[in-house]
Amino acid sequence: MSKKMILSCNDCGSRNYVVPTKNSQSTIRFTVKKFCKQCNAHTEHKQTI
């Protein structure tokens, strides 16, 4: 069973995306630029714990 990775916006802090992942042993946080509905713009989203 794969774990789920939650992405939250760096600007407003809302948790917008849930991404399935296979590698749960990684120590590096995933960062990607996605669209935030709250900010109404493309912002960086980081993986939350």
PyMOL Python script that loads the backbone (N, CA, C, O; Angstrom):
from pymol import cmd

cmd.read_pdbstr("""\
ATOM      1  N   MET A   1       0.841  -1.181   0.000  1.00  0.00           N
ATOM      2  CA  MET A   1       0.000   0.000   0.000  1.00  0.00           C
ATOM      3  C   MET A   1       0.885   1.243   0.000  1.00  0.00           C
ATOM      4  O   MET A   1       1.825   1.352   0.788  1.00  0.00           O
ATOM      5  N   SER A   2       0.576   2.161  -0.880  1.00  0.00           N
ATOM      6  CA  SER A   2       1.376   3.377  -0.969  1.00  0.00           C
ATOM      7  C   SER A   2       0.836   4.441  -0.019  1.00  0.00           C
ATOM      8  O   SER A   2      -0.364   4.513   0.244  1.00  0.00           O
ATOM      9  N   LYS A   3       1.745   5.259   0.486  1.00  0.00           N
ATOM     10  CA  LYS A   3       1.346   6.356   1.368  1.00  0.00           C
ATOM     11  C   LYS A   3       0.953   7.561   0.540  1.00  0.00           C
ATOM     12  O   LYS A   3       1.321   7.669  -0.630  1.00  0.00           O
ATOM     13  N   LYS A   4       0.203   8.470   1.150  1.00  0.00           N
ATOM     14  CA  LYS A   4      -0.222   9.683   0.465  1.00  0.00           C
ATOM     15  C   LYS A   4       0.611  10.860   0.937  1.00  0.00           C
ATOM     16  O   LYS A   4       0.932  10.979   2.119  1.00  0.00           O
ATOM     17  N   MET A   5       0.955  11.722   0.000  1.00  0.00           N
ATOM     18  CA  MET A   5       1.744  12.898   0.279  1.00  0.00           C
ATOM     19  C   MET A   5       0.822  14.110   0.137  1.00  0.00           C
ATOM     20  O   MET A   5       0.189  14.275  -0.906  1.00  0.00           O
ATOM     21  N   ILE A   6       0.736  14.958   1.160  1.00  0.00           N
ATOM     22  CA  ILE A   6      -0.116  16.138   1.135  1.00  0.00           C
ATOM     23  C   ILE A   6       0.735  17.356   0.817  1.00  0.00           C
ATOM     24  O   ILE A   6       1.781  17.565   1.431  1.00  0.00           O
ATOM     25  N   LEU A   7       0.287  18.163  -0.145  1.00  0.00           N
ATOM     26  CA  LEU A   7       1.005  19.372  -0.536  1.00  0.00           C
ATOM     27  C   LEU A   7       0.258  20.590  -0.020  1.00  0.00           C
ATOM     28  O   LEU A   7      -0.958  20.696  -0.178  1.00  0.00           O
ATOM     29  N   SER A   8       0.999  21.516   0.605  1.00  0.00           N
ATOM     30  CA  SER A   8       0.378  22.742   1.107  1.00  0.00           C
ATOM     31  C   SER A   8       1.068  23.956   0.491  1.00  0.00           C
ATOM     32  O   SER A   8       2.263  23.932   0.197  1.00  0.00           O
ATOM     33  N   CYS A   9       0.295  25.000   0.308  1.00  0.00           N
ATOM     34  CA  CYS A   9       0.770  26.242  -0.304  1.00  0.00           C
ATOM     35  C   CYS A   9       1.726  26.963   0.651  1.00  0.00           C
ATOM     36  O   CYS A   9       1.472  27.030   1.854  1.00  0.00           O
ATOM     37  N   ASN A  10       2.817  27.498   0.117  1.00  0.00           N
ATOM     38  CA  ASN A  10       3.771  28.246   0.941  1.00  0.00           C
ATOM     39  C   ASN A  10       3.225  29.612   1.342  1.00  0.00           C
ATOM     40  O   ASN A  10       3.577  30.122   2.406  1.00  0.00           O
ATOM     41  N   ASP A  11       2.375  30.212   0.515  1.00  0.00           N
ATOM     42  CA  ASP A  11       1.870  31.556   0.786  1.00  0.00           C
ATOM     43  C   ASP A  11       0.742  31.565   1.810  1.00  0.00           C
ATOM     44  O   ASP A  11       0.835  32.244   2.833  1.00  0.00           O
ATOM     45  N   CYS A  12      -0.326  30.811   1.537  1.00  0.00           N
ATOM     46  CA  CYS A  12      -1.490  30.863   2.426  1.00  0.00           C
ATOM     47  C   CYS A  12      -1.564  29.683   3.397  1.00  0.00           C
ATOM     48  O   CYS A  12      -2.265  29.767   4.405  1.00  0.00           O
ATOM     49  N   GLY A  13      -0.857  28.588   3.113  1.00  0.00           N
ATOM     50  CA  GLY A  13      -0.838  27.446   4.024  1.00  0.00           C
ATOM     51  C   GLY A  13      -1.961  26.445   3.826  1.00  0.00           C
ATOM     52  O   GLY A  13      -2.055  25.478   4.582  1.00  0.00           O
ATOM     53  N   SER A  14      -2.821  26.647   2.825  1.00  0.00           N
ATOM     54  CA  SER A  14      -3.924  25.711   2.610  1.00  0.00           C
ATOM     55  C   SER A  14      -3.393  24.421   1.990  1.00  0.00           C
ATOM     56  O   SER A  14      -2.454  24.436   1.194  1.00  0.00           O
ATOM     57  N   ARG A  15      -4.013  23.312   2.370  1.00  0.00           N
ATOM     58  CA  ARG A  15      -3.606  21.999   1.865  1.00  0.00           C
ATOM     59  C   ARG A  15      -4.504  21.648   0.688  1.00  0.00           C
ATOM     60  O   ARG A  15      -5.672  21.299   0.864  1.00  0.00           O
ATOM     61  N   ASN A  16      -3.942  21.745  -0.523  1.00  0.00           N
ATOM     62  CA  ASN A  16      -4.736  21.641  -1.741  1.00  0.00           C
ATOM     63  C   ASN A  16      -4.658  20.297  -2.436  1.00  0.00           C
ATOM     64  O   ASN A  16      -5.646  19.864  -3.029  1.00  0.00           O
ATOM     65  N   TYR A  17      -3.530  19.626  -2.387  1.00  0.00           N
ATOM     66  CA  TYR A  17      -3.318  18.447  -3.217  1.00  0.00           C
ATOM     67  C   TYR A  17      -2.912  17.242  -2.382  1.00  0.00           C
ATOM     68  O   TYR A  17      -2.211  17.367  -1.378  1.00  0.00           O
ATOM     69  N   VAL A  18      -3.373  16.056  -2.826  1.00  0.00           N
ATOM     70  CA  VAL A  18      -2.970  14.782  -2.249  1.00  0.00           C
ATOM     71  C   VAL A  18      -2.390  13.949  -3.383  1.00  0.00           C
ATOM     72  O   VAL A  18      -3.065  13.688  -4.379  1.00  0.00           O
ATOM     73  N   VAL A  19      -1.121  13.528  -3.227  1.00  0.00           N
ATOM     74  CA  VAL A  19      -0.421  12.807  -4.271  1.00  0.00           C
ATOM     75  C   VAL A  19       0.013  11.454  -3.718  1.00  0.00           C
ATOM     76  O   VAL A  19       0.631  11.408  -2.654  1.00  0.00           O
ATOM     77  N   PRO A  20      -0.289  10.347  -4.405  1.00  0.00           N
ATOM     78  CA  PRO A  20       0.192   9.047  -3.944  1.00  0.00           C
ATOM     79  C   PRO A  20       1.693   8.920  -4.201  1.00  0.00           C
ATOM     80  O   PRO A  20       2.201   9.441  -5.195  1.00  0.00           O
ATOM     81  N   THR A  21       2.390   8.240  -3.322  1.00  0.00           N
ATOM     82  CA  THR A  21       3.832   8.049  -3.467  1.00  0.00           C
ATOM     83  C   THR A  21       4.203   6.638  -3.081  1.00  0.00           C
ATOM     84  O   THR A  21       3.520   6.012  -2.271  1.00  0.00           O
ATOM     85  N   LYS A  22       5.277   6.132  -3.652  1.00  0.00           N
ATOM     86  CA  LYS A  22       5.751   4.789  -3.335  1.00  0.00           C
ATOM     87  C   LYS A  22       6.911   4.823  -2.354  1.00  0.00           C
ATOM     88  O   LYS A  22       7.047   3.922  -1.527  1.00  0.00           O
ATOM     89  N   ASN A  23       7.755   5.856  -2.436  1.00  0.00           N
ATOM     90  CA  ASN A  23       8.952   5.936  -1.607  1.00  0.00           C
ATOM     91  C   ASN A  23       8.666   6.773  -0.367  1.00  0.00           C
ATOM     92  O   ASN A  23       8.664   8.002  -0.436  1.00  0.00           O
ATOM     93  N   SER A  24       8.428   6.126   0.755  1.00  0.00           N
ATOM     94  CA  SER A  24       8.166   6.851   1.993  1.00  0.00           C
ATOM     95  C   SER A  24       9.430   7.030   2.830  1.00  0.00           C
ATOM     96  O   SER A  24       9.376   7.646   3.894  1.00  0.00           O
ATOM     97  N   GLN A  25      10.560   6.507   2.374  1.00  0.00           N
ATOM     98  CA  GLN A  25      11.826   6.587   3.102  1.00  0.00           C
ATOM     99  C   GLN A  25      12.604   7.867   2.797  1.00  0.00           C
ATOM    100  O   GLN A  25      13.629   8.122   3.430  1.00  0.00           O
ATOM    101  N   SER A  26      12.148   8.663   1.854  1.00  0.00           N
ATOM    102  CA  SER A  26      12.855   9.864   1.439  1.00  0.00           C
ATOM    103  C   SER A  26      12.862  10.918   2.550  1.00  0.00           C
ATOM    104  O   SER A  26      11.840  11.144   3.199  1.00  0.00           O
ATOM    105  N   THR A  27      14.010  11.560   2.767  1.00  0.00           N
ATOM    106  CA  THR A  27      14.130  12.594   3.787  1.00  0.00           C
ATOM    107  C   THR A  27      13.996  13.994   3.191  1.00  0.00           C
ATOM    108  O   THR A  27      13.857  14.969   3.929  1.00  0.00           O
ATOM    109  N   ILE A  28      14.037  14.098   1.867  1.00  0.00           N
ATOM    110  CA  ILE A  28      13.931  15.386   1.191  1.00  0.00           C
ATOM    111  C   ILE A  28      12.459  15.694   0.947  1.00  0.00           C
ATOM    112  O   ILE A  28      11.717  14.839   0.464  1.00  0.00           O
ATOM    113  N   ARG A  29      12.035  16.909   1.278  1.00  0.00           N
ATOM    114  CA  ARG A  29      10.642  17.312   1.060  1.00  0.00           C
ATOM    115  C   ARG A  29      10.417  17.673  -0.395  1.00  0.00           C
ATOM    116  O   ARG A  29      11.232  18.356  -1.016  1.00  0.00           O
ATOM    117  N   PHE A  30       9.324  17.214  -0.917  1.00  0.00           N
ATOM    118  CA  PHE A  30       8.933  17.432  -2.299  1.00  0.00           C
ATOM    119  C   PHE A  30       8.404  18.857  -2.456  1.00  0.00           C
ATOM    120  O   PHE A  30       7.561  19.285  -1.667  1.00  0.00           O
ATOM    121  N   THR A  31       8.883  19.602  -3.459  1.00  0.00           N
ATOM    122  CA  THR A  31       8.426  20.963  -3.737  1.00  0.00           C
ATOM    123  C   THR A  31       8.066  21.070  -5.216  1.00  0.00           C
ATOM    124  O   THR A  31       8.834  20.655  -6.084  1.00  0.00           O
ATOM    125  N   VAL A  32       6.892  21.629  -5.491  1.00  0.00           N
ATOM    126  CA  VAL A  32       6.442  21.775  -6.870  1.00  0.00           C
ATOM    127  C   VAL A  32       5.568  23.030  -6.972  1.00  0.00           C
ATOM    128  O   VAL A  32       4.938  23.442  -5.998  1.00  0.00           O
ATOM    129  N   LYS A  33       5.543  23.624  -8.155  1.00  0.00           N
ATOM    130  CA  LYS A  33       4.726  24.807  -8.385  1.00  0.00           C
ATOM    131  C   LYS A  33       3.369  24.366  -8.920  1.00  0.00           C
ATOM    132  O   LYS A  33       3.287  23.767  -9.992  1.00  0.00           O
ATOM    133  N   LYS A  34       2.289  24.665  -8.166  1.00  0.00           N
ATOM    134  CA  LYS A  34       0.933  24.255  -8.518  1.00  0.00           C
ATOM    135  C   LYS A  34      -0.003  25.453  -8.372  1.00  0.00           C
ATOM    136  O   LYS A  34       0.371  26.478  -7.802  1.00  0.00           O
ATOM    137  N   PHE A  35      -1.222  25.311  -8.891  1.00  0.00           N
ATOM    138  CA  PHE A  35      -2.226  26.363  -8.781  1.00  0.00           C
ATOM    139  C   PHE A  35      -2.929  26.262  -7.440  1.00  0.00           C
ATOM    140  O   PHE A  35      -3.393  25.188  -7.057  1.00  0.00           O
ATOM    141  N   CYS A  36      -3.012  27.381  -6.722  1.00  0.00           N
ATOM    142  CA  CYS A  36      -3.708  27.444  -5.436  1.00  0.00           C
ATOM    143  C   CYS A  36      -5.032  28.165  -5.633  1.00  0.00           C
ATOM    144  O   CYS A  36      -5.061  29.286  -6.141  1.00  0.00           O
ATOM    145  N   LYS A  37      -6.139  27.522  -5.231  1.00  0.00           N
ATOM    146  CA  LYS A  37      -7.470  28.131  -5.385  1.00  0.00           C
ATOM    147  C   LYS A  37      -7.657  29.306  -4.435  1.00  0.00           C
ATOM    148  O   LYS A  37      -8.367  30.256  -4.766  1.00  0.00           O
ATOM    149  N   GLN A  38      -7.035  29.259  -3.260  1.00  0.00           N
ATOM    150  CA  GLN A  38      -7.178  30.337  -2.281  1.00  0.00           C
ATOM    151  C   GLN A  38      -6.434  31.599  -2.726  1.00  0.00           C
ATOM    152  O   GLN A  38      -6.962  32.705  -2.610  1.00  0.00           O
ATOM    153  N   CYS A  39      -5.219  31.434  -3.232  1.00  0.00           N
ATOM    154  CA  CYS A  39      -4.402  32.577  -3.688  1.00  0.00           C
ATOM    155  C   CYS A  39      -4.767  33.010  -5.107  1.00  0.00           C
ATOM    156  O   CYS A  39      -4.474  34.136  -5.508  1.00  0.00           O
ATOM    157  N   ASN A  40      -5.404  32.117  -5.865  1.00  0.00           N
ATOM    158  CA  ASN A  40      -5.763  32.345  -7.257  1.00  0.00           C
ATOM    159  C   ASN A  40      -4.524  32.632  -8.108  1.00  0.00           C
ATOM    160  O   ASN A  40      -4.537  33.516  -8.964  1.00  0.00           O
ATOM    161  N   ALA A  41      -3.452  31.868  -7.857  1.00  0.00           N
ATOM    162  CA  ALA A  41      -2.201  32.024  -8.587  1.00  0.00           C
ATOM    163  C   ALA A  41      -1.388  30.741  -8.495  1.00  0.00           C
ATOM    164  O   ALA A  41      -1.676  29.866  -7.678  1.00  0.00           O
ATOM    165  N   HIS A  42      -0.367  30.639  -9.343  1.00  0.00           N
ATOM    166  CA  HIS A  42       0.555  29.506  -9.267  1.00  0.00           C
ATOM    167  C   HIS A  42       1.604  29.828  -8.203  1.00  0.00           C
ATOM    168  O   HIS A  42       2.339  30.808  -8.322  1.00  0.00           O
ATOM    169  N   THR A  43       1.665  28.996  -7.167  1.00  0.00           N
ATOM    170  CA  THR A  43       2.614  29.186  -6.079  1.00  0.00           C
ATOM    171  C   THR A  43       3.324  27.876  -5.788  1.00  0.00           C
ATOM    172  O   THR A  43       2.910  26.816  -6.257  1.00  0.00           O
ATOM    173  N   GLU A  44       4.396  27.955  -5.010  1.00  0.00           N
ATOM    174  CA  GLU A  44       5.105  26.746  -4.600  1.00  0.00           C
ATOM    175  C   GLU A  44       4.323  26.002  -3.542  1.00  0.00           C
ATOM    176  O   GLU A  44       3.777  26.606  -2.618  1.00  0.00           O
ATOM    177  N   HIS A  45       4.271  24.703  -3.679  1.00  0.00           N
ATOM    178  CA  HIS A  45       3.634  23.834  -2.700  1.00  0.00           C
ATOM    179  C   HIS A  45       4.675  22.868  -2.160  1.00  0.00           C
ATOM    180  O   HIS A  45       5.444  22.289  -2.927  1.00  0.00           O
ATOM    181  N   LYS A  46       4.704  22.691  -0.844  1.00  0.00           N
ATOM    182  CA  LYS A  46       5.651  21.784  -0.199  1.00  0.00           C
ATOM    183  C   LYS A  46       4.924  20.608   0.415  1.00  0.00           C
ATOM    184  O   LYS A  46       3.750  20.695   0.774  1.00  0.00           O
ATOM    185  N   GLN A  47       5.642  19.517   0.526  1.00  0.00           N
ATOM    186  CA  GLN A  47       5.107  18.323   1.162  1.00  0.00           C
ATOM    187  C   GLN A  47       4.991  18.556   2.671  1.00  0.00           C
ATOM    188  O   GLN A  47       5.927  19.048   3.301  1.00  0.00           O
ATOM    189  N   THR A  48       3.845  18.203   3.243  1.00  0.00           N
ATOM    190  CA  THR A  48       3.662  18.299   4.690  1.00  0.00           C
ATOM    191  C   THR A  48       3.848  16.910   5.281  1.00  0.00           C
ATOM    192  O   THR A  48       3.798  15.902   4.576  1.00  0.00           O
ATOM    193  N   ILE A  49       4.059  16.884   6.566  1.00  0.00           N
ATOM    194  CA  ILE A  49       4.293  15.605   7.252  1.00  0.00           C
ATOM    195  C   ILE A  49       3.001  15.013   7.724  1.00  0.00           C
ATOM    196  O   ILE A  49       2.997  13.938   8.323  1.00  0.00           O
TER     197      ILE A  49
END
""", "prot")
cmd.dss("prot")
cmd.show_as("cartoon", "prot")
cmd.util.cbc("prot")
cmd.orient("prot")
